[in-house]
Amino acid sequence: MKISTGNILLVAAILLGGNAFADEHGHMHHNFSKDVDAFHAVLAPVWHARPGPARTQDACDKAGEMARLAKDIRSADALQLNASINVLKGKCDGGKGEVDVALYDVHEAFHRLIEVRPASSKR
């Protein structure tokens, strides 16, 4: 029996459950609120691109849109996410590098935002 990476991801997603599920190709689908999903739709392709000059340029090109979408998030506390995007924009505007570090921080802030449960679901 031949086991593919896609099948392994599918089984892992089924076993782990949570807020996402994998389709037959191993792509993850999330159950985000519309405001969070709109932000994720811009961040995900930038973050998942191969690191390098093209991704750095894309991160800087999309930083303004990320800032606008993060400010529109009402379903979760986006304070840290907004702060990390401001740092990213500063790195892009300053032209002194460290864009990848700032993009990493945006990604981490986004994950902290989506991992926090609404107050009504905490025990």
Stockholm file with secondary structure:
# STOCKHOLM 1.0

chainA/1-123         MKISTGNILLVAAILLGGNAFADEHGHMHHNFSKDVDAFHAVLAPVWHARPGPARTQDACDKAGEMARLAKDIRSADALQLNASINVLKGKCDGGKGEVDVALYDVHEAFHRLIEVRPASSKR
#=GR chainA/1-123 SS CCCCHHHHHHHHHHHHCSSEEECTTCCEEECCCHHHHHHHHHHHHHHTSCSSHHHHHHHHHHHHHHHHHHHTCCSSCCHHHHHHHHHHHHHHHHTSSCHHHHHHHHHHHHHHHHHSCCGGGCC
#=GC SS_cons         CCCCHHHHHHHHHHHHCSSEEECTTCCEEECCCHHHHHHHHHHHHHHTSCSSHHHHHHHHHHHHHHHHHHHTCCSSCCHHHHHHHHHHHHHHHHTSSCHHHHHHHHHHHHHHHHHSCCGGGCC
//
